[in-house]
Amino acid sequence: MTQARVEFVGGPAHGATIDRPRAATVKVPTPSLGTFAYTLRRCRGADGTLVEVPAPAGREIDRAWLAARGLKN
């Protein structure tokens, strides 16, 4: 079985991908800030499928990014 991959949205790790973590909050090492906290957010696709998006902890997901991918928060 293929391991699920996640893509980071916003913050210093924007665009990076990793294997799906088991915890809801992930600390990601970055060159400029040391570590940066991301939280997995559940979104829905246009067909109702569940999509988890890691976004900067304590911040809203970029609405333009969601719209471009057909997701709702």
C-alpha positions as CSV (number, residue, x, y, z in Angstrom):
1,M,0.0,0.0,0.0
2,T,1.3,3.5,-0.9
3,Q,1.9,5.8,2.1
4,A,-0.2,9.0,2.0
5,R,1.7,12.2,1.2
6,V,0.9,15.7,2.4
7,E,1.7,19.1,0.9
8,F,2.4,22.1,3.1
9,V,0.5,25.3,2.5
10,G,1.9,28.7,3.6
11,G,4.6,29.4,6.0
12,P,8.3,28.7,5.4
13,A,7.8,25.1,4.2
14,H,5.2,26.1,1.6
15,G,5.1,23.5,-1.3
16,A,7.1,20.8,0.5
17,T,5.7,17.3,0.8
18,I,6.2,14.6,3.4
19,D,4.7,11.2,4.4
20,R,1.5,11.7,6.4
21,P,2.3,12.1,10.1
22,R,0.4,10.4,12.9
23,A,0.0,13.5,15.0
24,A,-2.3,16.4,14.2
25,T,0.4,19.0,14.8
26,V,3.8,18.7,13.1
27,K,7.0,20.7,13.8
28,V,8.8,21.1,10.5
29,P,12.5,22.1,10.4
30,T,13.1,25.2,8.3
31,P,16.3,27.0,7.4
32,S,15.2,30.5,8.5
33,L,13.1,29.8,11.6
34,G,14.4,26.6,13.1
35,T,11.1,24.7,13.5
36,F,7.7,25.8,12.5
37,A,4.4,24.3,13.7
38,Y,1.8,23.1,11.2
39,T,-1.7,21.6,12.0
40,L,-3.5,19.1,9.8
41,R,-6.9,20.6,8.8
42,R,-9.7,18.6,7.3
43,C,-11.2,20.0,4.1
44,R,-13.7,18.6,1.6
45,G,-13.3,18.2,-2.1
46,A,-16.0,19.1,-4.6
47,D,-17.1,15.4,-4.7
48,G,-17.2,15.3,-0.8
49,T,-13.9,13.4,-0.3
50,L,-12.0,14.3,2.9
51,V,-8.7,16.0,2.3
52,E,-6.2,16.8,5.1
53,V,-4.2,19.9,4.6
54,P,-1.2,20.9,6.8
55,A,-1.3,24.7,7.3
56,P,0.5,27.0,9.7
57,A,-0.8,26.4,13.2
58,G,-3.2,29.0,14.5
59,R,-3.8,30.6,11.0
60,E,-6.5,30.2,8.4
61,I,-5.8,28.2,5.2
62,D,-5.2,30.5,2.2
63,R,-8.7,30.7,0.6
64,A,-7.2,31.2,-2.9
65,W,-5.2,28.0,-2.5
66,L,-8.4,26.1,-1.4
67,A,-10.4,27.5,-4.3
68,A,-7.7,26.6,-6.9
69,R,-7.9,23.0,-5.7
70,G,-11.7,22.8,-5.4
71,L,-11.6,22.4,-1.6
72,K,-13.8,23.9,1.2
73,N,-12.6,24.3,4.8
